[in-house]
Amino acid sequence: MKLTHLQTNYENSPRGVNSTPVFSWIIESDKENCVQKSYQLQIAEWDGVKKEKYIVFNSGEIVSEESTGVLAEGFDVLPDTEYYWQVEVEDNHGEKVLAEGYFEGAIAEWKAKWIEPENGGLKIDPTNKMFSAKPSPEDFLMPVNRIFKKFTVREKPIKARAYATAHGVYELSINGKQTDDRLLAPEFTAYQKLICYQIYDITHLLQVGENEVSVLLGDGWWGGRIGVSGDGLQYGDKRGLLLQMEITYADGNKEYVLSDENFHCEDDNEIRYADLFIGTKIDHTNNFEKTDIKVVEQDYGYQMLKPQIGRGVKKLKELKAKLIVTPKGEKLLDFEQTMAGYVIARLHQPKGTKVVLTHTEILDEKGNFYENISKSGKNKQQQCIYVCNGEENEVFEPKFTFQGFRYVKVEGLDEVNPDNFTAIVISTDMDDLSNFSCSNSKLNKLYQNTRWSQYSNMISI
């Protein structure tokens, strides 16, 4: 017998638990008719300075078959505290087994300030008509911002956490390395009521001496062109960042790096714009002069902030393409599956070459490219534009955008090698807990179509 899938609040080793948690586990056994007879749950607080665990909750033996949503009655989670929990289970054959899980409390207190780039708010569309001529995205979209600051770490820390959220979408890096593999944080909520913040373990990313924290900041659902009408600025007209880093040393002392007016900002020199539905333009030629942008503090408060609810959006799958040429002579990549995600391109072209990828789900009745999404209204171009710098092995990977597609029209290349393009399927990180197959191929296909619909329509769900 063994215990698997140990979860706290139905998540694997979550950070940001701020309520009385519930615990779950699954029993696996080679014996027939094996059921849980009893369990004993213990929770220990981890002291990183002394490197010791202290038991703070012990249920004693509970005669019960319950193993899902088990409540630790009377236990309260402390903020900014690490916990290890273990459960010992005895089955109806008298066999006992022990397993351990982990969780962490939420932030203790916000000390950081909301900050915004001073270079003006996000721009309003030139037209507010749903079906209208489509202006160039560069007429009303702005480059992604990079907000950054250097700081010093005096010695190797025993623990370091970053708490972050944004008005917009962001990507957090320490010393040039992304803090984790999530996409589109802080994801989509009703921002006027709730904004999630994320907690990152950055202990392994810090070095003794000088460090740099850097945040890419885009429009996302906050200010991007979303909804059927494609209107922008639905929640706000300025991007914003809230970042608090807490660094704990072996002597128990703690240092903070807090977002404030001392952070620096500049427009990203490559990502000229990025919108969830319009697409992106990435220019590797470095033809744009970097300008220092002052950041200003804002008092938006913290009352709407909650720890991340559920799992983040991540890359789930990679798909290869085959090349097809339409009756009109269009060069299309066919990934043979409708999905939500984006395409990574690996190119080697002369400097200044502009490669345009336009995404769609279907072809027309003659087998030609048909823009089924963009024709449904404004600001749904689903188009990624890549400008090459002439170097070998250039890699273009979009940020802060995704498309719904199976086919991608490629323009700007004399020859299209499908091996140079990879589709990345994204969705909320999910466990595949079931499978289905039978002798009827149509039923099997229906099941697979249902699964792919879930992947495509559960981004930030």
N, C-alpha and C positions, 0 to 999 in steps of 0.2 A: 504494500500500500504506500502511496505517496500523496502529498498535497501539491496542487498546482493552482495557477491563476489567483495568487493571493492579491487582493485588491482592497484599497481604502476608498470609501465613497465611490466604488465601482470604477476606480482608476488604478493604474499601475504606478506605485510610488509617487503619488501626487505631491506637489508643493502648493502651498496656499490654502491648506485646510483651516477654516476659521469657524467651524461648528463642531458639535459632538459627532465624531465620525462613526460610520458603520463599516463592517469588515465582511469580506467574503472569501471563500476558498472552494476548491473542487477536489473531491477525493477520486483518485484513480487506483484501481486494484485489479490484480489478476484473478482474485477469488470471485466466485459466483455469489450473487445476492449479498454483496457487501454494502452495508449502510453504516452511517455514523451513529454511534451510541451516545457519546458525550464529547464535550470539548472544554478546554481551559484556555482563556485568552489573557495574555499579559502584555502590558505596554511599558516600554522603558524610555526614559528621556536620555538623550545622548549629550554628554558634557565633552565638548571638543577640546577644551583646555586640559582637563585631566584624562581625557580619552577613556572615559568610563560610562557605563550605562547604569541608570538608576530606575528601578521598577517603580512606576507611579500608579499602576492599575493592575489588579489581579482579580479575575472574575471567580476564581475557584472552579472546581469541576461543575459543569452544567450538563445535566442529562437532557439532551436535546438532539434532534436530527437537523436542526437549523444550521445552515452554512452560507446563507445569502443575506446580506443586510443585517448582520448581527451587531446590535448596539452595545457599546461599552457604557453602560448606564452609570452616571455619576462622574464620568471622566470629561474634563474640559481641556481643550487644546490651548497651549500658550503660544503667543505669536513669536516668530523668529526662533523657533525651537525645532530641533530634529528629534524624531521618534522612531524607534524600532519596535515592532510588535511581533509577537509569536503566538501561534496557536498549536496546542497539542490535542490531537484527535484520537479517540479510541473507537474502533469499529465493533460490530457485533460478534467478531471472532476473537476479540480480546487483544488484537494488535494495536499498538500505539505508534504514532508518528508525529514529528514536530517540524514546523516550517516557520520562516521569518519573513516579514515584510517591512516596508519603510514608508513614512510620510513626514511632511514638514508643515509647520504653521505658517500663517500669513505674515505680512509685514507688520511690525510693531507700531510704527508711527511714520507718517510721511513728513519729511523735512525738505525735500526737493521742491522747486518752483516749476510751474508750467512755463515753458518758453516758446516763443514764436519768432521766425525770421522777420526782420523788419522791412524786407524788400517788397512789401505790399501783399495784399491778399490774393486768393485765387480769382481768376478772371471769369466774368459772366460770358456765356456764349453770345456770338454776334447776332444770332436769331433765336427766338423762343418758340418757333413753329416746329411741331413734331415732324411733319413731312416737308422738307425744305431742301434747298441746295446745301450741300455739305461743305462748310469752309474748311480750310486746312487746319488740322489739329494744332499746328504751331502758332496759329493766330490767337488761340485762347487757352492753350495748355502751357504749363511752366515746367522748367527742368526740375528733376528730383533734387531736393536739398541734401547736403551732407553737413551734419552738425557734429562737432567733435571737440575734444579737450584732452590735453596731456596732463598726466598726474604721476606722482611718485609712490612706489611701494617700498617701504623701508626694510622689510624682511619677508621671508616666505610666509604667507598667511596660512592659518589652519582652516579657514572658511571664508568664502567671498560670494556674495549674492548681488545680482542686479535685478531691480524691480523697475519695470518699464511699461509705458503705454503711450498712446499718441492720439491726436486729432488727425486722422489719416491712417496710413499704413507705414510700418517701419521695419527696418532690419538692423539689428544690433551686432556690432563687432568689437572685439578687444584685440589690439595689436594685429589688426588685419585678418583675424579669424572670426567667422560668424559664431555666435554663442550657442546656437543649436540649428536644427534643420527645419524649423517651422517656417511657414510662408504666410504673408498677408496679416501678420499680427498688427493690432489687437483683435482683428476680425470684426465681423458685423454684428452689432447689437442695436437696440433703440438708444442711440447715444444720448438723447436728452434725458434718459432714465438710468442707463447703465453703460459703463465702459469697463471692460475687463483689463486687468494688468497681468503681465506675465512675470514669472520668477525664473531666473537663470542661475545655474551654478557656474561661476566664472573662476573658481579657485585655480583650476589647471591652466587658465589662459593668462594669468598675471605673472609678471617677472619682477625680480628685485631690481629697483631702479626706475627708469622712466617707462611709462606705458601710455597708450592712447586708446580712448574709447571713441567710437565713431558710429553714427546712426544715419542711415539713409531714410529719408522721409518723403513719402508720396501722398497722392490724393486719396486713394482707396474709396471706400463707401462714404467717408466723411464729406469730401468735396467733389468726388468724381461724378461722371455722367452715368447715373444708374437709373433703373426703372424703365418702364415702357416708353416714357416720353424722352428719355435721355437727358433730362435736366441735371445740372450740376449744383453744387453748393447746397445740398439738401439739409445738411446739418451745420455747416459752418463755412466761412469764406477764408479761413486762415489755417494753415497747418500748425500743429503744435506738438511738443514733446514733453514728457515727464519721465525723468530718469533718476533713480536713487541707487547708488552702489554702496554696499556695506562690506568693509574688509576687516576681518577679525584676526588678531595675531595671537601667538602662543601665550602671551602674558595676560590675555583676556581683554586688552584694549581694542577699541574699534575706531576705524577711520571711515569717513564718508566722502564720496564723490557725488555731488548733487547738481542737477541741472539748474542753472541760474544764468545771469547776464554775462558771466565770465566764459561761457561756452562760445565757440566760434562757429560760423556757418558760411557755406559757399554753395553755389549751384554745382551739381555733379557735372563733370566735364564730358561725360559720355551719355548719360541717360537724359536726353533732351526733353522728353515727356514720357509719362507712363500712366495710362488710364485703364481701369479694369476692363472696359468693353471696347474702347476705341483702339487700344493697342499701345505700342511703344515705338520710339525712335532711339536707337543706340548708335552713336557716332564715335568711332575709334580714331578719328583723324587728329584730335586734339587741336582743333581750329578755334576753340572758344577760350577767351581770356577769363581766368578765374578772378572773381571779385569777392573780397571779404564782405560779408553781410552781418550786420549787427543783430544780435538776438535781444528780445525784450521779455521781461518777466510779466506774467499775467496771473491774476488771482481768480482762478476758476474753482478753487476748492477741491476737495477730495471725496465729497459725499456720494458721488455716483460711481466710485471705483470699487470693484469687486475682483477677487482673484479669478484667474482664467477658469471658465466653466467648461468642462469637457476637454476633449483633446484638440490639438491644433491642426491646421491645414498642412499637409505634407505631400511630398512626392510619393506616389504609390506604385507606379509602373512606368516602364519605358517601352515604346513601340517603335519598330522599324517601318520604313516606307518602301513602296515600290513606285516607279515612275510610270505615269501614263501621259499620253499626248491626245488631246481632245480633237474632234473634227475641225475645230477652229485653229488648231496648232498650239493651244495653250499647254504649258508644261505643268503638270500637277503631281504632287506627292499624294499617294493614297495610303493612309495608315490602316485601312481595312477595318476601322472601328470608330464609331462616333464617340467622342469623349469630351471632357473638359480638361484643359491644360494649356500647354504651350509647346513650341518647337525650339530646340537648340540647334543652331547652325554652326558648322565648322567650315570656314571659307579661306581661300587664298586667292585674292583678287587684287588688281592694281589699286593703289591708293585713290580714294574718292569714289570707288564703285558703289552704287546704291542697289542693294538687293531688297526687294519687297516681297513679303509673304502675306498673302490674303487668305483667310480661312473661311471655310463653309462646310455645311453638313451634307449637302446633297448636290447632285448635278442636274441639269435640265433634261428634258425628255430626249434630247439629241446627244446627250453625253458631254455637254460643254459646262464650263464653270458657271455656277449660279450663286449669287450672293444672297442666300435666303435669310441671313440674320440682318445684314446691313440694310436690306430693303424694308425691314419692319419699322423703320423710324430713324431719327437722327442719332449720331454719336454711337454707332454700333459698327464701325468699320472693320473691327477684328483684323487689324493690319499691323504687322511689325516691320519696321524699316531698319535695315542694318547698313551702315556706311563703313567700308573697309579702310584699313590703314596701309595695306600692301604687305603686311608681314605674313609669314607662314603660320598655319595652324591658329588663325583667329577663331575664337569661340564667342558666339553671341548667345547669351541666355537671358531672356526677358525677366524683369522684376516688376512686381506690383501690377500685373495684368494676367488675364487668362482668356482663352477662347473656347467656344464650342465648335467642334469641327471633326470631320473625317478627312477632307481634302484640303490641300494647301496649294494655291497657285503661286508659282515662283517666277518673278520677273527680275531682270537685270543680269542674268547669267546666260552666257552662250551655251554652256553645257551644264546640265543638272545631274549630279550624281546623288542618288537617293541615300547612299551610305553616309553622306555628310550631314544628314538631318535625322534627329531623334525626337519623337514626341514624348513629352513628360505628362503623364496622367496625374492630376492632383485632386485631392479631396480631403475631408476631415479624416484623420487617421482612424481606421476601423479594423477590428479583428474579423477575419473570415471564420465565422463560427459554424457554417453549414455548407453543404454541397448537395447537388441533386443531379441525377442522370437516370435515364431509362432507355428503353428500346425505341422510343419515338423521337426522331431527330427534331421534329418541330417543337415538341415540348421542351427538349433540351435547349433549343435556341431561344425559346420564350423565357426560360429561366435565366439564361445568360444575358439576354437583353434587359431583364429586370435588374440584375446585378449591376450592369453598366449604367443603367439609369440612376441607380442609387449613387454610384460613384460620382456621376456628373452633376447631380442635383443636391448633393449633401456637402457642398463646400461651405464651411463655417456654419454647420448645423449641429 
